[in-house]
Amino acid sequence: MANRTSTQNLRKRVRYHYRGNAAGSTLRLTLGCLLGLELRRVGSGKRMTFGKAGEAALSQWMADNARVCWVEQDEPWTSESQLISQLDLPLNLDQNRHNAFHSRLKELRAQARQRARELPISS
């Protein structure tokens, strides 16, 4: 796997997953789709989010149910592939085709995007 260094620190990345929107967080996109929230095109129509109410509901759900922990490592990308192959991480799509839930989750997200394309752009 290539080293894809983020320009953001861990705190900013985690904060965005908790307070951002589905357009910028694959975790939020996945959780919102699993929770049955309606994905909509917003702004110019290229970005997709769950709208203000949906994103707020998702943020609250995450505050009540999601937890984050980490282990410091100088080169975390060296362990990522190994961990993904050894652990059951059903919400992770990258490098995770072997997971039994991978195809179902990928399809769920694709269906949500397709429905969003068929709906008018939200304000």
Backbone as a printed PyTorch tensor [residue, N CA C, xyz], in Angstrom:
tensor([[[  0.8370,  -1.1800,   0.0000],
         [  0.0000,   0.0000,   0.0000],
         [  0.8820,   1.2440,   0.0000]],

        [[  0.4900,   2.2280,  -0.7590],
         [  1.2480,   3.4730,  -0.8380],
         [  1.0250,   4.3120,   0.4180]],

        [[  2.0050,   5.1050,   0.7430],
         [  1.9030,   6.0140,   1.8760],
         [  1.0370,   7.1950,   1.4680]],

        [[ -0.1620,   7.2710,   1.9880],
         [ -1.0740,   8.3820,   1.6950],
         [ -1.1220,   9.2920,   2.9100]],

        [[ -0.1220,  10.1270,   3.0380],
         [ -0.0050,  11.0030,   4.1960],
         [ -1.0980,  12.0550,   4.1680]],

        [[ -1.7950,  12.1970,   5.2630],
         [ -2.8410,  13.2060,   5.3830],
         [ -2.2260,  14.5530,   5.7200]],

        [[ -2.8630,  15.6070,   5.2370],
         [ -2.4060,  16.9550,   5.5850],
         [ -2.9990,  17.4000,   6.9180]],

        [[ -3.9160,  16.6040,   7.4730],
         [ -4.5380,  16.9460,   8.7460],
         [ -3.9820,  16.0540,   9.8520]],

        [[ -3.9980,  16.5850,  11.0800],
         [ -3.5840,  15.7450,  12.1950],
         [ -4.7480,  14.8510,  12.6230]],

        [[ -4.4630,  13.9090,  13.4980],
         [ -5.4690,  12.9310,  13.9200],
         [ -6.6910,  13.6050,  14.5450]],

        [[ -6.4570,  14.6100,  15.3610],
         [ -7.5780,  15.2940,  16.0140],
         [ -8.5320,  15.8980,  14.9870]],

        [[ -7.9920,  16.5660,  13.9750],
         [ -8.8400,  17.1740,  12.9490],
         [ -9.5950,  16.1130,  12.1530]],

        [[ -8.9260,  15.0120,  11.8530],
         [ -9.5800,  13.9480,  11.0850],
         [-10.7260,  13.3230,  11.8690]],

        [[-10.4840,  13.0210,  13.1430],
         [-11.5360,  12.4240,  13.9700],
         [-12.6780,  13.4180,  14.1660]],

        [[-12.3500,  14.6750,  14.4190],
         [-13.3760,  15.6960,  14.6020],
         [-14.2760,  15.7860,  13.3650]],

        [[-13.6720,  15.7330,  12.1710],
         [-14.4870,  15.8200,  10.9660],
         [-15.4260,  14.6270,  10.8450]],

        [[-14.9570,  13.4420,  11.2190],
         [-15.8500,  12.2780,  11.1830],
         [-17.0340,  12.4760,  12.1210]],

        [[-16.7980,  13.1300,  13.2460],
         [-17.8720,  13.3370,  14.2180],
         [-18.7380,  14.5520,  13.9190]],

        [[-18.1790,  15.5900,  13.3150],
         [-18.9220,  16.8450,  13.1520],
         [-19.0830,  17.2910,  11.7060]],

        [[-18.4860,  16.5790,  10.7800],
         [-18.5180,  16.9830,   9.3770],
         [-19.7960,  16.5280,   8.6900]],

        [[-19.6480,  16.0890,   7.4510],
         [-20.8060,  15.5820,   6.7100],
         [-20.3700,  14.4280,   5.8130]],

        [[-21.3610,  13.7730,   5.2090],
         [-21.0980,  12.5790,   4.4050],
         [-20.2770,  12.8760,   3.1610]],

        [[-20.2650,  14.1130,   2.7000],
         [-19.4700,  14.4490,   1.5140],
         [-17.9790,  14.3260,   1.7920]],

        [[-17.5660,  14.5300,   3.0250],
         [-16.1490,  14.5050,   3.3570],
         [-15.7210,  13.3670,   4.2540]],

        [[-16.6430,  12.4960,   4.6260],
         [-16.3190,  11.4160,   5.5460],
         [-16.9780,  10.1220,   5.0860]],

        [[-16.1560,   9.1700,   4.6630],
         [-16.7230,   7.8860,   4.2510],
         [-17.3500,   7.1640,   5.4410]],

        [[-16.8390,   7.4150,   6.6450],
         [-17.4520,   6.8200,   7.8310],
         [-18.8740,   7.3430,   8.0040]],

        [[-19.0600,   8.6540,   7.8900],
         [-20.4020,   9.2320,   8.0200],
         [-21.3230,   8.7190,   6.9040]],

        [[-20.7940,   8.6190,   5.6840],
         [-21.5940,   8.1020,   4.5720],
         [-22.0630,   6.6860,   4.8780]],

        [[-21.1530,   5.8490,   5.3200],
         [-21.4930,   4.4650,   5.6370],
         [-22.5160,   4.3780,   6.7660]],

        [[-22.2550,   5.0580,   7.8690],
         [-23.1760,   4.9840,   9.0090],
         [-24.5570,   5.5270,   8.6470]],

        [[-24.5980,   6.6520,   7.9500],
         [-25.8830,   7.2300,   7.5510],
         [-26.6760,   6.2920,   6.6620]],

        [[-26.0090,   5.6370,   5.7100],
         [-26.6950,   4.6750,   4.8400],
         [-27.2300,   3.5000,   5.6560]],

        [[-26.4250,   2.9900,   6.5780],
         [-26.8610,   1.8740,   7.4180],
         [-28.0170,   2.2630,   8.3290]],

        [[-28.0570,   3.5230,   8.7450],
         [-29.1370,   3.9980,   9.6140],
         [-30.3810,   4.3980,   8.8200]],

        [[-30.2990,   4.3410,   7.5010],
         [-31.4610,   4.6440,   6.6660],
         [-31.7040,   6.1240,   6.4370]],

        [[-30.6970,   6.9540,   6.6290],
         [-30.8490,   8.3870,   6.3730],
         [-30.8550,   8.6330,   4.8650]],

        [[-31.5660,   9.6640,   4.4350],
         [-31.6770,   9.9560,   3.0050],
         [-30.5210,  10.8320,   2.5380]],

        [[-29.7290,  10.3110,   1.6380],
         [-28.6250,  11.0500,   1.0460],
         [-29.1930,  11.9770,  -0.0190]],

        [[-28.7200,  13.2190,  -0.0390],
         [-29.2130,  14.2100,  -1.0120],
         [-28.0510,  14.9760,  -1.6290]],

        [[-28.2410,  15.4170,  -2.8670],
         [-27.2660,  16.3120,  -3.4870],
         [-27.4870,  17.7000,  -2.9060]],

        [[-26.4050,  18.4100,  -2.6440],
         [-26.4970,  19.7510,  -2.0650],
         [-25.5860,  20.7090,  -2.8320]],

        [[-25.7880,  21.9990,  -2.6190],
         [-24.9520,  23.0170,  -3.2580],
         [-25.0830,  22.9660,  -4.7640]],

        [[-23.9670,  22.7930,  -5.4540],
         [-23.9610,  22.7180,  -6.9180],
         [-24.5370,  21.4000,  -7.4180]],

        [[-24.7170,  20.4460,  -6.5240],
         [-25.2460,  19.1400,  -6.8960],
         [-24.1900,  18.0590,  -6.9680]],

        [[-22.9270,  18.4330,  -6.8080],
         [-21.8470,  17.4420,  -6.8540],
         [-21.6080,  16.7940,  -5.5000]],

        [[-21.8270,  17.5360,  -4.4200],
         [-21.6440,  17.0060,  -3.0650],
         [-22.9210,  16.3100,  -2.6130]],

        [[-22.7630,  15.2690,  -1.8010],
         [-23.9180,  14.5520,  -1.2480],
         [-23.7780,  14.4760,   0.2600]],

        [[-24.8450,  14.8840,   0.9580],
         [-24.8800,  14.8010,   2.4180],
         [-26.2580,  14.2890,   2.8370]],

        [[-26.4540,  14.1640,   4.1260],
         [-27.7560,  13.7490,   4.6530],
         [-28.6010,  14.9650,   5.0360]],

        [[-28.2080,  16.1440,   4.5870],
         [-28.9440,  17.3660,   4.9040],
         [-28.6890,  17.7680,   6.3480]],

        [[-29.1310,  18.9680,   6.6930],
         [-28.8710,  19.4730,   8.0480],
         [-29.4610,  18.5660,   9.1200]],

        [[-30.7150,  18.1840,   8.9550],
         [-31.3720,  17.3560,   9.9710],
         [-30.7450,  15.9620,  10.0310]],

        [[-30.4740,  15.3750,   8.8750],
         [-29.8840,  14.0440,   8.8430],
         [-28.4790,  14.0170,   9.4120]],

        [[-27.6760,  15.0190,   9.0560],
         [-26.3110,  15.0820,   9.5880],
         [-26.3340,  15.3110,  11.0970]],

        [[-27.2760,  16.1250,  11.5720],
         [-27.3980,  16.3600,  13.0180],
         [-27.8060,  15.0710,  13.7330]],

        [[-28.7440,  14.3330,  13.1430],
         [-29.1670,  13.0600,  13.7400],
         [-28.0040,  12.0690,  13.7610]],

        [[-27.2230,  12.0480,  12.6830],
         [-26.0640,  11.1590,  12.6230],
         [-25.0120,  11.5610,  13.6580]],

        [[-24.7720,  12.8530,  13.8080],
         [-23.8170,  13.3150,  14.8200],
         [-24.2550,  12.8970,  16.2140]],

        [[-25.5390,  12.9930,  16.4880],
         [-26.0490,  12.5910,  17.7980],
         [-25.9100,  11.0880,  17.9860]],

        [[-26.2290,  10.3220,  16.9490],
         [-26.0880,   8.8660,  17.0380],
         [-24.6350,   8.5090,  17.3260]],

        [[-23.7080,   9.1670,  16.6310],
         [-22.2870,   8.8910,  16.8530],
         [-21.8640,   9.2870,  18.2640]],

        [[-22.3520,  10.4200,  18.7570],
         [-22.0150,  10.8440,  20.1160],
         [-22.4910,   9.8040,  21.1340]],

        [[-23.6320,   9.1980,  20.8670],
         [-24.1980,   8.2030,  21.7820],
         [-23.5770,   6.8140,  21.6290]],

        [[-23.0780,   6.4810,  20.4290],
         [-22.7190,   5.0970,  20.1430],
         [-21.3030,   4.8350,  19.6330]],

        [[-20.6330,   5.8270,  19.0950],
         [-19.3230,   5.5980,  18.4770],
         [-18.1970,   6.0470,  19.4010]],

        [[-17.1450,   5.2670,  19.4480],
         [-15.9840,   5.5960,  20.2490],
         [-14.7360,   5.4810,  19.3890]],

        [[-13.7200,   6.2280,  19.7290],
         [-12.4680,   6.2350,  18.9860],
         [-11.3220,   5.9390,  19.9430]],

        [[-10.3990,   5.1290,  19.4780],
         [ -9.1570,   4.9240,  20.2160],
         [ -8.0490,   4.7340,  19.1840]],

        [[ -6.8150,   4.8900,  19.6190],
         [ -5.7140,   4.7320,  18.6920],
         [ -4.4630,   4.3050,  19.4230]],

        [[ -3.5060,   3.8640,  18.6220],
         [ -2.1970,   3.4880,  19.1080],
         [ -1.2010,   4.3090,  18.3050]],

        [[ -0.2940,   4.9790,  18.9910],
         [  0.7190,   5.7790,  18.2960],
         [  1.7100,   4.8740,  17.5960]],

        [[  2.0300,   5.2320,  16.3530],
         [  3.0040,   4.5030,  15.5630],
         [  3.6580,   5.4790,  14.6000]],

        [[  4.9540,   5.3740,  14.4240],
         [  5.6620,   6.2920,  13.5280],
         [  5.2160,   6.1430,  12.0800]],

        [[  4.9640,   4.9210,  11.6490],
         [  4.5480,   4.6520,  10.2710],
         [  3.2990,   3.7740,  10.2860]],

        [[  2.1280,   4.3460,  10.6020],
         [  0.9170,   3.5330,  10.7600],
         [  0.4980,   2.7860,   9.4950]],

        [[  0.8610,   3.2960,   8.3310],
         [  0.4800,   2.6410,   7.0810],
         [  1.1320,   1.2680,   6.9450]],

        [[  2.1870,   1.0110,   7.6970],
         [  2.8350,  -0.3020,   7.6160],
         [  1.9850,  -1.3880,   8.2820]],

        [[  1.1280,  -1.0070,   9.1970],
         [  0.2770,  -1.9770,   9.9060],
         [ -1.1230,  -2.0650,   9.3350]],

        [[ -1.5360,  -1.0630,   8.5860],
         [ -2.9260,  -0.9850,   8.1340],
         [ -3.3710,  -2.2290,   7.3680]],

        [[ -2.6440,  -2.6220,   6.3460],
         [ -3.0340,  -3.7810,   5.5490],
         [ -3.1180,  -5.0430,   6.3970]],

        [[ -2.1490,  -5.2110,   7.2810],
         [ -2.1330,  -6.3970,   8.1460],
         [ -3.3560,  -6.4170,   9.0590]],

        [[ -3.6670,  -5.2880,   9.6780],
         [ -4.8250,  -5.2300,  10.5730],
         [ -6.1250,  -5.4840,   9.8240]],

        [[ -6.2620,  -4.8810,   8.6440],
         [ -7.4920,  -5.0720,   7.8580],
         [ -7.6590,  -6.5400,   7.4740]],

        [[ -6.5640,  -7.2130,   7.1490],
         [ -6.6650,  -8.6230,   6.7490],
         [ -6.9550,  -9.5430,   7.9310]],

        [[ -6.5640,  -9.1440,   9.1410],
         [ -6.7040, -10.0220,  10.3050],
         [ -7.9440,  -9.7640,  11.1490]],

        [[ -8.4700,  -8.5540,  11.1080],
         [ -9.6150,  -8.2080,  11.9530],
         [-10.9080,  -8.1880,  11.1460]],

        [[-12.0210,  -8.3640,  11.8100],
         [-13.3240,  -8.2480,  11.1610],
         [-13.7440,  -6.7890,  11.2420]],

        [[-13.5690,  -6.0540,  10.1380],
         [-13.8610,  -4.6210,  10.0780],
         [-14.9150,  -4.3830,   8.9990]],

        [[-16.1690,  -4.6870,   9.2900],
         [-17.2020,  -4.6540,   8.2480],
         [-17.4660,  -3.2750,   7.6510]],

        [[-17.1330,  -2.1990,   8.3240],
         [-17.4090,  -0.8650,   7.7960],
         [-16.2680,  -0.3280,   6.9390]],

        [[-15.1650,  -1.0380,   6.8900],
         [-14.0090,  -0.6110,   6.1050],
         [-14.0790,  -1.2420,   4.7190]],

        [[-14.1620,  -0.4250,   3.6660],
         [-14.1990,  -0.9660,   2.3130],
         [-12.8060,  -1.0900,   1.7070]],

        [[-11.9350,  -0.1440,   1.9750],
         [-10.5930,  -0.1460,   1.4020],
         [ -9.8110,  -1.3780,   1.8550]],

        [[ -9.2640,  -2.1200,   0.9100],
         [ -8.4690,  -3.3250,   1.1680],
         [ -9.2510,  -4.4250,   1.8830]],

        [[-10.5540,  -4.4180,   1.7870],
         [-11.3560,  -5.3090,   2.6320],
         [-12.3640,  -6.1410,   1.8340]],

        [[-12.0650,  -6.4430,   0.5950],
         [-12.9950,  -7.2330,  -0.2410],
         [-13.2820,  -8.6140,   0.3430]],

        [[-12.3790,  -9.1280,   1.1560],
         [-12.5560, -10.4540,   1.7520],
         [-13.6510, -10.4600,   2.8220]],

        [[-14.0480,  -9.3080,   3.3160],
         [-15.0600,  -9.2570,   4.3740],
         [-16.4270,  -9.6170,   3.8040]],

        [[-17.1790, -10.4240,   4.5080],
         [-18.4820, -10.9030,   4.0330],
         [-19.4790,  -9.7640,   3.7960]],

        [[-19.3200,  -8.6450,   4.4920],
         [-20.2590,  -7.5250,   4.3750],
         [-19.8460,  -6.5230,   3.2890]],

        [[-18.6600,  -6.6740,   2.7370],
         [-18.1120,  -5.7090,   1.7810],
         [-19.0520,  -5.4240,   0.6110]],

        [[-19.4890,  -6.4530,  -0.0820],
         [-20.3230,  -6.2330,  -1.2800],
         [-21.6770,  -5.6310,  -0.9070]],

        [[-22.2500,  -6.0500,   0.2040],
         [-23.5420,  -5.5010,   0.6370],
         [-23.4140,  -4.0220,   0.9890]],

        [[-22.3800,  -3.6590,   1.7160],
         [-22.1800,  -2.2620,   2.0900],
         [-21.9030,  -1.4090,   0.8570]],

        [[-21.0810,  -1.9000,  -0.0390],
         [-20.7770,  -1.1680,  -1.2680],
         [-22.0590,  -0.9220,  -2.0660]],

        [[-22.9170,  -1.9270,  -2.1490],
         [-24.1830,  -1.8040,  -2.8700],
         [-25.1290,  -0.8250,  -2.1710]],

        [[-25.2020,  -0.8940,  -0.8470],
         [-26.0490,   0.0290,  -0.0810],
         [-25.6440,   1.4830,  -0.3440]],

        [[-24.3640,   1.7590,  -0.3210],
         [-23.8740,   3.1130,  -0.5700],
         [-24.1420,   3.5360,  -2.0010]],

        [[-23.9640,   2.6170,  -2.9550],
         [-24.2300,   2.9320,  -4.3660],
         [-25.7140,   3.2330,  -4.5810]],

        [[-26.5800,   2.4710,  -3.9450],
         [-28.0280,   2.7150,  -4.0550],
         [-28.3900,   4.0780,  -3.4820]],

        [[-27.7990,   4.4420,  -2.3560],
         [-28.0840,   5.7450,  -1.7450],
         [-27.6390,   6.8730,  -2.6780]],

        [[-26.4770,   6.7280,  -3.2910],
         [-25.9910,   7.7460,  -4.2330],
         [-26.9010,   7.8420,  -5.4510]],

        [[-27.3300,   6.6840,  -5.9500],
         [-28.2170,   6.6860,  -7.1230],
         [-29.5490,   7.3640,  -6.7940]],

        [[-30.1290,   7.0660,  -5.6400],
         [-31.3790,   7.7250,  -5.2310],
         [-31.1730,   9.2260,  -5.1200]],

        [[-30.0340,   9.6380,  -4.5600],
         [-29.7400,  11.0650,  -4.4030],
         [-29.6570,  11.7510,  -5.7710]],

        [[-29.0920,  11.0730,  -6.7530],
         [-29.0020,  11.6530,  -8.1080],
         [-30.3800,  11.8330,  -8.7420]],

        [[-31.3260,  11.0120,  -8.3510],
         [-32.6760,  11.0800,  -8.9110],
         [-33.5480,  12.1310,  -8.2550]],

        [[-33.1310,  12.6030,  -7.0700],
         [-33.8950,  13.6120,  -6.3240],
         [-33.4000,  15.0150,  -6.6840]],

        [[-34.2620,  16.0200,  -6.5170],
         [-33.7960,  17.3930,  -6.7600],
         [-32.7160,  17.7880,  -5.7500]],

        [[-31.8990,  18.7570,  -6.1280],
         [-30.8470,  19.2510,  -5.2470],
         [-31.4920,  19.9500,  -4.0560]],

        [[-31.0070,  19.6240,  -2.8620],
         [-31.5170,  20.2450,  -1.6220],
         [-30.8250,  21.5840,  -1.3930]],

        [[-31.5260,  22.4510,  -0.6970],
         [-30.9190,  23.7520,  -0.3740],
         [-30.1170,  23.6710,   0.8930]]])
